[in-house]
Amino acid sequence: MKCTSIFFSLLVIATFVVAQPNYDFTKLKREHLGRGVIAIRENPSTVVVSWRYLSSDPMDESFDIYRDGKKVNKHPLKNATFFQDSYQGTEPALYTVKAIKGKTESNYQLPADAPTGYLNIPLVRPEGGTTPSGQAYTYAPNDASIGDVDGDGEYEIILKWDPSNAHDNAHDGYTGPVIFDCYKLNGQQLWRISMGRNVRAGAHYTQFMVFDLDGDGRAEVVMKTGDGTVDGTGKVIGDANADYRNERGRILTGPEYLTIFNGLTGEAMQTIDYVPERGNLMDWGDGRANRSDRYLACIAYLDGVHPSVVMCRGYYTRTVLATYDWDGKNLKNRWVFDSNNPGCRAYAGQGNHNLRVGDVDGDGCDEIVYGQCTINNDGTGLYSTRMGHGDAMHLTHFDPSRPGLQVWSCHENRRDGSTFRDAATGEIIFQIKSNTDVGRCMAADIDPNHPGVEMWSLDSKGVRNVKGEVIASRVRGLSTNMAVWWDGDLLRELLDRNVVSKYNWEKGLCERIAVFEGALSNNGTKSTPCLQGDIVGDWREEVLLRTADNTALRLYVSTIPTDYRFHTFLEDPVYRISIATQNVAYNQPTQPGFYFGPELRGTIFRGCKIPKK
């Protein structure tokens, strides 16, 4: 694959080359979303009903709410897709949301004795096992994704179960098999897939993409598989008896596959060889698969119309991205980018433990922001900053006064620290150098006194605005893990473990506004939820966590009133793909392809006229 690129030393030439995402929404193949109606008990006397406002709705659309067929709102609801119903009953209640102009209606059944603040989703926990070395292991819910697998316009949950002996690539040891389940929100299990003994468990091994790739209205699931993977119908992929684990529990030999599964049944619809093959391990940087078995994945609209799946291998040294289209019958390779190809050397060693996707150059097609380099939609290199590997990265429209998307990232090389760059050109807008490994960074609009999205890292010397100025040198309780739109204003809140906090710019500290008792986060100190994003209800985001006993998921939904309604962010490709890629390696929060924050006051934004004050 040819590499056409802009390098860091030449970036000053491209300073004024900026572009907005320019998707043609008349052609873009997207999900057919329903209302996403949800009813959650706020307290013993009040139930909150929340639903989606869609771009197909007229701006003057209003809604009526019915409980068990009886209208419960006095006046049509037009300012927010949120309603508080006085209801003390403990028996089930059927809530119906009716669009008055659109003449549509959508339902949700509030279960009997509904818990306060969340939807309980019971799980079928897999049985544990014992490794060849005699170590016992159990299972806990880990990362999750969403997709409409049955075509009803509402999401199901695809959940990864990790064994208790999952390992980072740097560590030896056997692991139990990785297991995937699909659940409806009422807890109905649709299928179970076991990856088998020849796919190791850990954050860097199995990245799973859930998306409607062929436009049939139902999502597929794409994952790397191996001999002994068992699909949702009980069919074994490859050789059921093969065992490639060595005495250290590592898998250094044997075939590797790429499989696309039917999202409704879990059936393996097609299996092909994984590209690239591992080949000679030393070509990736070591002989124990610590470098060769670093996988990433994403979804991207590479042609500006159809979603493609992108499966990736390597980022410390060699970097390969292989893209595929699915037409309902066959996976067809679109292109392969390989940093080993002539002219592509600057793209080696630039990847992160995550990646971002968006139309960064305004051509209506997605590019892949692969850490410190970006791959164009045609499979050529767009640019490389040559700043090397990092652990965290954020892509959005940070600065409302500056066109285009920007990237905030941190670096491991004990030199480059934290950087804010133009996503289209790689131009460094500002940089905070550091002689430490800066392992975490975060971006969220948390302060209304400074235009744009704020950003910070473990060594940014405080919270920075889009000009690089320090606006708060020390903030007590400031986390760098996740974020969530929770309380209904135009600012974003922070999510760390099972706690949502809000920055108080007057006191210079973060204050807790929600604690999800009885629920736990995942992935050690990264403290990430199973999933964070807009899954149901209005424009705000939900938090999906596991229970402390690992027998259920809890979908926490905000019961705080909001004065706004916006077309669901799920209709924005950058935001929707950021949900699809959240499970990849080191999870990163959702972010849209547009600016969202207090600077929108006095404008019409996503179907909502926002007051100036």
C-alpha positions as CSV (number, residue, x, y, z in Angstrom):
1,M,0.0,0.0,0.0
2,K,1.3,3.4,-1.0
3,C,2.0,5.9,1.8
4,T,1.3,9.5,1.2
5,S,2.0,11.5,4.3
6,I,2.7,14.7,6.1
7,F,5.4,14.5,8.8
8,F,5.9,16.6,11.9
9,S,8.8,18.6,10.5
10,L,6.6,19.8,7.6
11,L,3.4,20.5,9.5
12,V,3.8,24.3,9.5
13,I,3.0,24.2,5.8
14,A,-0.4,22.7,6.6
15,T,-1.3,25.1,9.4
16,F,-4.4,26.5,7.7
17,V,-5.6,23.3,6.1
18,V,-8.6,22.6,8.3
19,A,-11.9,20.9,7.5
20,Q,-15.2,20.0,9.2
21,P,-16.7,16.5,9.1
22,N,-18.6,16.5,5.9
23,Y,-20.8,13.4,5.8
24,D,-23.5,13.1,3.2
25,F,-26.3,12.0,5.4
26,T,-28.6,11.4,2.5
27,K,-26.3,8.5,1.5
28,L,-24.8,7.3,4.8
29,K,-26.1,3.9,5.8
30,R,-27.1,4.2,9.5
31,E,-29.2,2.3,12.0
32,H,-32.9,2.7,12.1
33,L,-33.4,3.9,15.6
34,G,-36.6,3.6,17.6
35,R,-37.6,5.9,20.5
36,G,-35.6,4.1,23.1
37,V,-38.3,4.6,25.7
38,I,-37.2,3.8,29.3
39,A,-39.0,4.2,32.6
40,I,-36.9,4.3,35.7
41,R,-38.1,4.7,39.3
42,E,-36.6,7.9,40.8
43,N,-38.0,7.4,44.3
44,P,-41.0,5.5,45.8
45,S,-43.5,8.0,44.5
46,T,-42.0,9.0,41.1
47,V,-41.2,7.3,37.8
48,V,-39.1,9.0,35.2
49,V,-39.9,8.4,31.6
50,S,-37.3,9.3,29.0
51,W,-37.1,8.8,25.2
52,R,-35.2,9.8,22.0
53,Y,-35.7,12.9,19.9
54,L,-34.8,11.9,16.3
55,S,-33.7,14.0,13.4
56,S,-36.8,12.8,11.5
57,D,-38.9,14.6,14.1
58,P,-40.1,18.1,13.2
59,M,-38.7,20.8,15.5
60,D,-42.2,21.5,16.8
61,E,-42.9,17.9,17.6
62,S,-44.5,17.3,21.0
63,F,-45.3,14.2,23.0
64,D,-48.0,12.7,25.3
65,I,-47.3,10.1,27.9
66,Y,-49.6,7.3,28.9
67,R,-49.5,4.8,31.8
68,D,-51.5,1.7,31.2
69,G,-53.5,3.6,28.6
70,K,-54.2,6.7,30.7
71,K,-52.7,10.0,29.8
72,V,-50.5,11.3,32.6
73,N,-49.2,14.7,31.3
74,K,-51.4,17.8,31.4
75,H,-49.9,19.5,28.4
76,P,-48.0,18.3,25.4
77,L,-44.3,17.9,26.2
78,K,-42.1,19.9,23.8
79,N,-39.0,21.2,25.7
80,A,-37.5,17.9,26.8
81,T,-38.0,14.2,26.1
82,F,-38.2,13.6,29.8
83,F,-41.2,13.3,32.2
84,Q,-41.7,12.7,35.9
85,D,-44.8,10.6,36.6
86,S,-46.3,10.4,40.1
87,Y,-46.7,6.7,40.5
88,Q,-46.4,4.8,43.8
89,G,-47.6,1.4,42.6
90,T,-45.3,-1.6,42.8
91,E,-47.0,-3.7,40.1
92,P,-45.9,-3.5,36.4
93,A,-46.9,-0.4,34.4
94,L,-46.9,0.0,30.6
95,Y,-45.7,3.4,29.5
96,T,-46.5,4.7,26.0
97,V,-44.9,7.7,24.4
98,K,-46.9,9.2,21.5
99,A,-45.5,11.7,19.0
100,I,-48.4,14.0,18.3
101,K,-47.5,15.2,14.8
102,G,-45.7,12.0,13.8
103,K,-48.6,9.9,15.1
104,T,-46.2,7.2,16.3
105,E,-46.1,5.5,19.6
106,S,-43.5,3.5,21.5
107,N,-43.8,1.4,24.7
108,Y,-41.8,0.3,27.7
109,Q,-42.9,-2.0,30.5
110,L,-41.8,-0.8,34.0
111,P,-41.2,-4.1,35.8
112,A,-42.8,-4.9,39.1
113,D,-40.9,-3.7,42.2
114,A,-38.6,-1.8,39.9
115,P,-35.3,-0.7,41.6
116,T,-34.4,3.0,42.1
117,G,-32.2,4.6,39.5
118,Y,-31.3,1.7,37.3
119,L,-32.6,-1.1,35.1
120,N,-31.5,-4.6,36.4
121,I,-30.4,-7.0,33.7
122,P,-30.0,-10.6,35.1
123,L,-27.2,-12.6,33.6
124,V,-26.4,-16.3,33.1
125,R,-22.9,-16.5,34.6
126,P,-20.6,-19.1,33.0
127,E,-19.2,-21.9,35.1
128,G,-15.6,-21.5,36.0
129,G,-12.9,-24.0,35.3
130,T,-9.3,-25.1,35.9
131,T,-6.2,-24.5,33.8
132,P,-3.6,-27.2,32.9
133,S,-1.5,-25.8,35.6
134,G,-4.2,-26.5,38.2
135,Q,-5.4,-22.9,38.7
136,A,-9.1,-22.4,39.2
137,Y,-10.8,-19.4,37.6
138,T,-14.3,-17.8,37.7
139,Y,-16.0,-15.3,35.4
140,A,-17.0,-11.7,35.7
141,P,-18.7,-9.4,33.2
142,N,-16.2,-7.1,31.5
143,D,-16.6,-4.9,28.4
144,A,-19.9,-4.6,26.6
145,S,-21.2,-3.1,23.3
146,I,-24.6,-2.5,21.8
147,G,-26.3,-3.3,18.6
148,D,-29.8,-3.8,17.3
149,V,-29.5,-7.5,16.5
150,D,-33.2,-8.2,15.8
151,G,-34.2,-5.1,13.8
152,D,-36.7,-3.6,16.2
153,G,-34.9,-0.3,16.5
154,E,-33.7,-0.9,20.1
155,Y,-30.4,-2.1,21.3
156,E,-29.3,-5.4,22.7
157,I,-26.1,-5.8,24.8
158,I,-23.2,-7.9,23.7
159,L,-21.2,-8.7,26.8
160,K,-17.7,-10.1,27.2
161,W,-17.0,-12.4,30.1
162,D,-13.4,-12.4,31.3
163,P,-12.0,-15.2,33.4
164,S,-10.4,-14.2,36.7
165,N,-7.0,-15.3,35.3
166,A,-7.0,-13.0,32.3
167,H,-3.5,-11.6,31.5
168,D,-1.8,-8.7,30.0
169,N,0.4,-9.6,27.1
170,A,3.5,-8.9,29.2
171,H,2.7,-11.7,31.6
172,D,2.9,-15.5,31.3
173,G,0.1,-17.8,32.4
174,Y,-2.8,-19.9,31.2
175,T,-6.2,-18.2,30.9
176,G,-9.7,-19.5,30.8
177,P,-11.6,-19.0,27.5
178,V,-13.2,-15.6,26.8
179,I,-17.0,-15.9,26.5
180,F,-19.5,-13.6,24.8
181,D,-23.2,-13.4,25.5
182,C,-26.0,-11.4,23.9
183,Y,-28.8,-10.1,26.1
184,K,-32.0,-8.1,25.6
185,L,-32.5,-5.4,28.1
186,N,-35.0,-7.6,30.0
187,G,-32.3,-10.2,30.6
188,Q,-33.3,-12.6,27.9
189,Q,-30.1,-14.4,26.7
190,L,-30.0,-14.8,22.9
191,W,-26.8,-16.7,22.5
192,R,-23.4,-17.6,23.9
193,I,-20.0,-17.8,22.0
194,S,-16.9,-19.3,23.6
195,M,-13.6,-18.2,22.0
196,G,-12.0,-21.5,23.1
197,R,-8.6,-22.4,24.5
198,N,-6.6,-21.0,21.5
199,V,-7.6,-17.3,22.1
200,R,-6.0,-15.9,25.2
201,A,-7.9,-13.7,27.6
202,G,-6.8,-10.1,28.3
203,A,-7.5,-6.5,27.3
204,H,-5.3,-6.6,24.2
205,Y,-6.5,-9.9,22.6
206,T,-10.2,-9.9,21.6
207,Q,-11.6,-6.6,20.3
208,F,-15.2,-7.1,19.2
209,M,-17.0,-4.9,16.7
210,V,-20.9,-4.8,16.8
211,F,-22.5,-2.9,13.9
212,D,-25.0,-3.3,11.1
213,L,-22.4,-3.8,8.3
214,D,-24.7,-4.8,5.4
215,G,-27.6,-2.4,6.0
216,D,-30.2,-5.1,6.7
217,G,-31.3,-3.4,9.9
218,R,-29.6,-6.0,12.1
219,A,-26.1,-5.8,13.7
220,E,-23.4,-8.3,13.1
221,V,-20.5,-9.2,15.5
222,V,-16.9,-9.4,14.2
223,M,-14.0,-10.9,16.2
224,K,-10.7,-12.7,15.8
225,T,-11.2,-16.4,16.5
226,G,-9.2,-19.6,16.6
227,D,-9.4,-23.4,16.4
228,G,-12.0,-24.5,18.9
229,T,-14.1,-21.3,19.0
230,V,-17.7,-22.4,19.4
231,D,-20.4,-20.2,17.8
232,G,-23.9,-19.4,19.2
233,T,-25.4,-22.5,17.6
234,G,-22.8,-24.9,19.0
235,K,-20.8,-25.2,15.8
236,V,-17.0,-25.4,16.3
237,I,-14.7,-23.3,14.1
238,G,-11.6,-25.2,12.9
239,D,-10.1,-28.1,14.8
240,A,-12.0,-28.7,18.0
241,N,-9.1,-30.7,19.5
242,A,-6.2,-28.3,18.7
243,D,-4.3,-26.8,21.6
244,Y,-1.6,-24.4,20.8
245,R,-0.9,-23.2,24.4
246,N,2.7,-23.6,25.4
247,E,4.0,-24.4,28.9
248,R,3.8,-20.7,29.8
249,G,0.2,-20.4,28.7
250,R,1.1,-18.4,25.7
251,I,-0.2,-19.0,22.2
252,L,2.7,-18.5,19.7
253,T,1.7,-20.9,16.9
254,G,-1.5,-22.1,15.1
255,P,-3.9,-20.6,12.7
256,E,-5.8,-17.3,13.4
257,Y,-9.1,-16.5,12.0
258,L,-11.5,-13.6,11.5
259,T,-15.2,-14.5,11.9
260,I,-18.4,-12.6,11.3
261,F,-21.3,-13.8,13.5
262,N,-25.0,-13.3,13.1
263,G,-26.0,-10.8,15.8
264,L,-29.4,-12.5,16.4
265,T,-28.3,-16.1,16.6
266,G,-24.5,-16.0,17.2
267,E,-24.0,-18.2,14.2
268,A,-20.6,-18.0,12.5
269,M,-21.6,-16.8,9.0
270,Q,-18.1,-16.7,7.5
271,T,-14.5,-17.4,8.8
272,I,-11.4,-16.3,6.9
273,D,-7.7,-16.1,7.7
274,Y,-6.8,-13.2,10.0
275,V,-4.7,-10.5,8.3
276,P,-1.9,-10.1,8.9
277,E,-0.6,-13.5,10.1
278,R,1.7,-13.5,13.0
279,G,4.6,-14.8,11.0
280,N,8.0,-14.5,12.6
281,L,7.4,-13.2,16.1
282,M,10.6,-11.3,16.2
283,D,9.5,-9.2,13.2
284,W,7.0,-7.6,15.7
285,G,9.6,-6.8,18.3
286,D,10.0,-9.9,20.6
287,G,9.7,-13.6,20.7
288,R,6.8,-14.0,23.3
289,A,3.9,-12.3,21.5
290,N,4.0,-9.3,23.7
291,R,4.3,-7.2,20.6
292,S,2.7,-9.3,17.9
293,D,-0.5,-10.0,19.8
294,R,-1.5,-6.3,20.3
295,Y,-4.9,-6.0,18.5
296,L,-7.2,-3.0,17.8
297,A,-10.4,-2.7,15.8
298,C,-12.9,-0.2,14.6
299,I,-15.8,0.7,12.3
300,A,-15.3,3.3,9.6
301,Y,-17.3,4.8,6.7
302,L,-14.3,4.5,4.4
303,D,-16.4,5.2,1.2
304,G,-18.7,7.8,2.9
305,V,-21.7,5.5,2.6
306,H,-21.2,2.0,4.0
307,P,-19.6,1.0,7.3
308,S,-16.5,-1.2,7.0
309,V,-14.9,-3.2,9.8
310,V,-11.2,-2.6,10.4
311,M,-9.0,-5.2,12.2
312,C,-5.6,-4.1,13.3
313,R,-2.4,-5.7,14.6
314,G,0.6,-4.1,16.2
315,Y,1.5,-0.6,17.4
316,Y,4.8,-0.7,19.2
317,T,6.7,-1.6,16.0
318,R,5.0,-2.9,12.9
319,T,1.5,-1.6,12.3
320,V,-1.1,-3.3,10.0
321,L,-4.7,-2.4,9.4
322,A,-6.9,-4.6,7.3
323,T,-10.4,-3.4,6.2
324,Y,-13.4,-5.4,5.1
325,D,-16.9,-4.9,3.7
326,W,-19.7,-7.3,4.4
327,D,-22.5,-7.7,1.9
328,G,-24.5,-10.2,3.8
329,K,-22.7,-13.2,2.2
330,N,-19.0,-12.4,1.9
331,L,-16.3,-10.5,3.7
332,K,-14.4,-8.6,1.0
333,N,-11.1,-7.0,1.7
334,R,-11.0,-3.3,0.8
335,W,-7.3,-2.5,1.6
336,V,-4.5,-3.3,3.9
337,F,-2.1,-0.7,5.3
338,D,1.3,-2.1,6.5
339,S,4.0,0.1,8.0
340,N,6.5,-2.4,6.4
341,N,5.5,-1.2,2.9
342,P,7.8,1.2,1.1
343,G,7.4,4.8,2.2
344,C,5.4,3.8,5.3
345,R,8.2,3.5,7.9
346,A,7.2,6.7,9.8
347,Y,3.9,4.9,10.7
348,A,5.6,2.1,12.7
349,G,5.5,2.4,16.4
350,Q,2.9,5.2,16.5
351,G,-0.2,3.3,17.7
352,N,-2.0,3.6,21.0
353,H,-3.9,1.1,23.2
354,N,-7.0,2.5,21.5
355,L,-8.0,4.4,18.3
356,R,-10.4,7.0,17.1
357,V,-12.5,7.4,13.9
358,G,-13.9,10.4,12.1
359,D,-13.9,12.5,8.9
360,V,-11.0,14.6,9.9
361,D,-10.2,16.1,6.4
362,G,-13.7,17.0,5.3
363,D,-14.0,14.6,2.4
364,G,-17.1,12.9,3.8
365,C,-15.2,9.7,4.5
366,D,-13.7,8.4,7.7
367,E,-10.1,8.4,8.6
368,I,-8.6,6.3,11.4
369,V,-6.6,8.2,14.1
370,Y,-4.2,5.4,15.0
371,G,-2.5,7.0,18.0
372,Q,0.2,9.4,16.7
373,C,-0.5,8.8,13.0
374,T,-3.6,8.9,10.9
375,I,-4.6,6.6,8.0
376,N,-6.6,8.0,5.2
377,N,-9.9,6.5,4.0
378,D,-8.2,5.1,0.9
379,G,-5.6,3.2,2.9
380,T,-2.7,5.6,2.5
381,G,-1.0,7.4,5.3
382,L,-2.3,10.9,6.0
383,Y,0.4,11.9,8.5
384,S,2.6,10.8,11.3
385,T,3.7,13.0,14.2
386,R,6.5,10.4,15.1
387,M,5.8,10.9,18.8
388,G,5.2,7.3,19.4
389,H,2.9,5.1,21.5
390,G,0.5,6.4,24.1
391,D,-2.2,5.1,26.4
392,A,-5.1,7.6,25.9
393,M,-6.5,9.8,23.2
394,H,-9.5,12.0,22.6
395,L,-11.0,13.2,19.2
396,T,-13.7,15.8,19.0
397,H,-14.3,19.4,18.0
398,F,-12.6,21.0,21.0
399,D,-12.5,24.7,19.9
400,P,-15.7,26.2,18.6
401,S,-13.6,29.1,17.2
402,R,-11.4,26.8,15.1
403,P,-12.8,24.7,12.3
404,G,-12.4,20.9,12.3
405,L,-11.6,18.2,14.7
406,Q,-8.7,18.1,17.2
407,V,-6.9,15.4,19.1
408,W,-5.7,15.5,22.7
409,S,-3.2,12.7,23.6
410,C,-0.5,11.6,26.0
411,H,2.8,9.9,25.4
412,E,4.9,7.2,27.0
413,N,8.3,8.3,25.6
414,R,9.3,10.5,28.6
415,R,9.8,13.4,26.3
416,D,6.6,14.5,24.5
417,G,4.3,14.6,27.5
418,S,0.8,15.7,26.3
419,T,-0.1,17.2,23.0
420,F,-3.1,19.0,21.4
421,R,-3.1,18.7,17.6
422,D,-5.1,19.4,14.5
423,A,-6.7,16.1,13.5
424,A,-6.5,16.8,9.8
425,T,-2.9,17.8,9.5
426,G,-1.1,16.7,12.7
427,E,-0.1,20.3,13.4
428,I,0.8,20.6,17.1
429,I,-1.4,23.4,18.5
430,F,0.2,23.2,22.0
431,Q,2.4,20.8,23.9
432,I,3.3,20.2,27.6
433,K,6.6,18.3,27.5
434,S,7.4,15.8,30.3
435,N,10.2,13.5,31.3
436,T,7.7,11.0,32.7
437,D,5.5,8.3,31.2
438,V,2.2,10.2,30.9
439,G,-0.2,7.3,31.0
440,R,-3.6,9.1,31.3
441,C,-5.3,12.1,29.8
442,M,-8.9,13.3,29.7
443,A,-11.0,15.9,27.8
444,A,-14.4,17.2,28.7
445,D,-16.1,20.6,28.7
446,I,-16.4,21.1,32.5
447,D,-16.0,24.9,32.9
448,P,-18.4,27.4,31.4
449,N,-16.0,30.3,31.9
450,H,-13.6,29.1,29.2
451,P,-14.6,28.5,25.6
452,G,-14.3,25.0,24.3
453,V,-13.5,21.6,25.7
454,E,-11.0,21.5,28.7
455,M,-8.2,18.9,28.8
456,W,-5.8,17.6,31.3
457,S,-3.4,14.7,31.9
458,L,-1.3,13.2,34.6
459,D,1.4,15.7,33.9
460,S,-0.3,18.7,32.2
461,K,0.3,20.9,35.3
462,G,-3.4,21.4,35.7
463,V,-6.5,21.8,33.6
464,R,-5.9,23.5,30.2
465,N,-8.2,25.4,27.9
466,V,-8.0,25.2,24.1
467,K,-5.3,27.9,24.0
468,G,-3.1,25.8,26.3
469,E,-3.5,28.1,29.3
470,V,-3.8,26.6,32.8
471,I,-7.2,27.5,34.2
472,A,-6.9,25.4,37.3
473,S,-3.6,24.2,38.6
474,R,-5.0,21.8,41.2
475,V,-8.4,20.3,41.3
476,R,-9.3,18.0,44.2
477,G,-11.1,14.9,43.0
478,L,-10.4,15.4,39.3
479,S,-10.2,12.0,37.6
480,T,-8.7,11.0,34.3
481,N,-10.6,7.8,33.4
482,M,-14.1,8.4,31.9
483,A,-16.8,11.1,31.3
484,V,-20.5,11.1,31.0
485,W,-23.3,13.6,30.1
486,W,-25.5,13.0,33.2
487,D,-27.1,16.0,34.9
488,G,-28.8,17.6,31.9
489,D,-26.9,20.9,31.5
490,L,-24.5,21.7,28.7
491,L,-21.4,20.6,30.6
492,R,-20.0,17.1,31.0
493,E,-19.5,15.2,34.2
494,L,-16.7,12.8,35.1
495,L,-17.1,9.1,35.7
496,D,-14.6,7.1,37.8
497,R,-15.3,3.7,39.2
498,N,-19.0,3.8,40.3
499,V,-19.0,7.6,40.9
500,V,-20.2,10.5,38.8
501,S,-18.7,13.9,39.8
502,K,-19.1,17.4,38.7
503,Y,-16.5,20.1,38.5
504,N,-17.2,23.1,40.8
505,W,-15.2,25.9,39.1
506,E,-15.9,28.3,41.9
507,K,-14.5,26.0,44.6
508,G,-11.9,24.4,42.4
509,L,-12.9,20.8,43.2
510,C,-15.0,17.9,41.9
511,E,-18.2,17.0,43.8
512,R,-20.0,13.7,43.8
513,I,-23.4,13.9,42.3
514,A,-24.2,10.1,42.0
515,V,-22.8,7.0,43.6
516,F,-23.9,3.6,42.2
517,E,-24.0,1.5,45.3
518,G,-23.6,-2.2,44.8
519,A,-22.1,-1.9,41.4
520,L,-18.4,-2.2,40.3
521,S,-16.2,-1.0,37.5
522,N,-13.7,-3.1,35.5
523,N,-10.1,-3.2,34.3
524,G,-8.2,-2.4,37.5
525,T,-7.1,1.2,38.1
526,K,-8.6,2.2,34.7
527,S,-11.9,1.8,36.6
528,T,-14.1,1.7,33.4
529,P,-17.7,0.6,33.2
530,C,-18.9,-2.2,31.0
531,L,-20.1,0.6,28.7
532,Q,-20.8,4.3,28.9
533,G,-22.9,6.1,26.3
534,D,-26.4,7.0,25.0
535,I,-28.1,3.6,25.1
536,V,-31.7,4.5,25.9
537,G,-33.8,7.5,26.7
538,D,-33.0,11.2,26.0
539,W,-29.8,12.7,24.7
540,R,-27.9,12.0,27.9
541,E,-25.7,9.0,28.6
542,E,-26.2,5.9,30.6
543,V,-23.6,3.9,32.7
544,L,-23.6,0.1,32.4
545,L,-21.9,-1.6,35.4
546,R,-21.7,-5.1,36.8
547,T,-23.1,-6.0,40.2
548,A,-20.7,-6.9,43.0
549,D,-21.7,-10.6,42.8
550,N,-21.3,-10.7,39.0
551,T,-24.8,-12.0,38.5
552,A,-26.4,-9.0,36.8
553,L,-25.7,-5.8,34.9
554,R,-27.2,-2.5,36.0
555,L,-28.0,0.2,33.5
556,Y,-28.0,3.5,35.4
557,V,-30.2,6.2,33.9
558,S,-30.2,9.8,35.0
559,T,-33.4,10.9,36.8
560,I,-32.3,14.6,36.9
561,P,-34.6,16.9,34.9
562,T,-33.1,18.6,31.8
563,D,-34.3,21.7,30.0
564,Y,-33.0,20.5,26.6
565,R,-33.8,18.0,23.9
566,F,-31.4,17.2,21.1
567,H,-31.4,14.8,18.2
568,T,-29.8,11.8,19.7
569,F,-26.0,11.8,19.4
570,L,-26.3,8.2,18.1
571,E,-27.1,9.6,14.7
572,D,-23.6,11.2,14.5
573,P,-21.2,8.7,13.0
574,V,-18.2,9.9,15.1
575,Y,-20.2,9.4,18.3
576,R,-21.8,6.1,17.3
577,I,-18.4,4.6,16.3
578,S,-16.9,5.8,19.6
579,I,-19.4,3.5,21.3
580,A,-18.5,0.6,19.0
581,T,-14.8,1.1,19.7
582,Q,-15.1,1.7,23.5
583,N,-14.3,-1.9,24.3
584,V,-11.0,-1.8,22.4
585,A,-8.0,-2.4,24.7
586,Y,-7.8,0.7,27.1
587,N,-11.4,2.0,27.0
588,Q,-12.0,5.6,26.2
589,P,-15.2,7.7,26.6
590,T,-17.6,8.6,23.9
591,Q,-17.0,11.8,22.0
592,P,-19.0,13.4,19.1
593,G,-17.8,14.9,15.8
594,F,-19.1,18.3,16.8
595,Y,-18.6,20.8,19.6
596,F,-21.1,20.4,22.5
597,G,-21.0,22.8,25.4
598,P,-22.1,26.2,26.8
599,E,-20.9,28.1,23.7
600,L,-24.0,26.7,22.0
601,R,-26.3,29.1,23.9
602,G,-28.3,31.3,21.6
603,T,-28.1,28.9,18.7
604,I,-30.2,26.2,17.1
605,F,-28.4,22.9,17.7
606,R,-29.6,19.4,16.7
607,G,-33.2,20.4,16.6
608,C,-33.2,22.5,19.8
609,K,-33.3,26.3,20.1
610,I,-31.0,26.9,23.1
611,P,-31.7,30.1,25.1
612,K,-28.8,32.6,25.4
613,K,-28.9,32.3,29.2
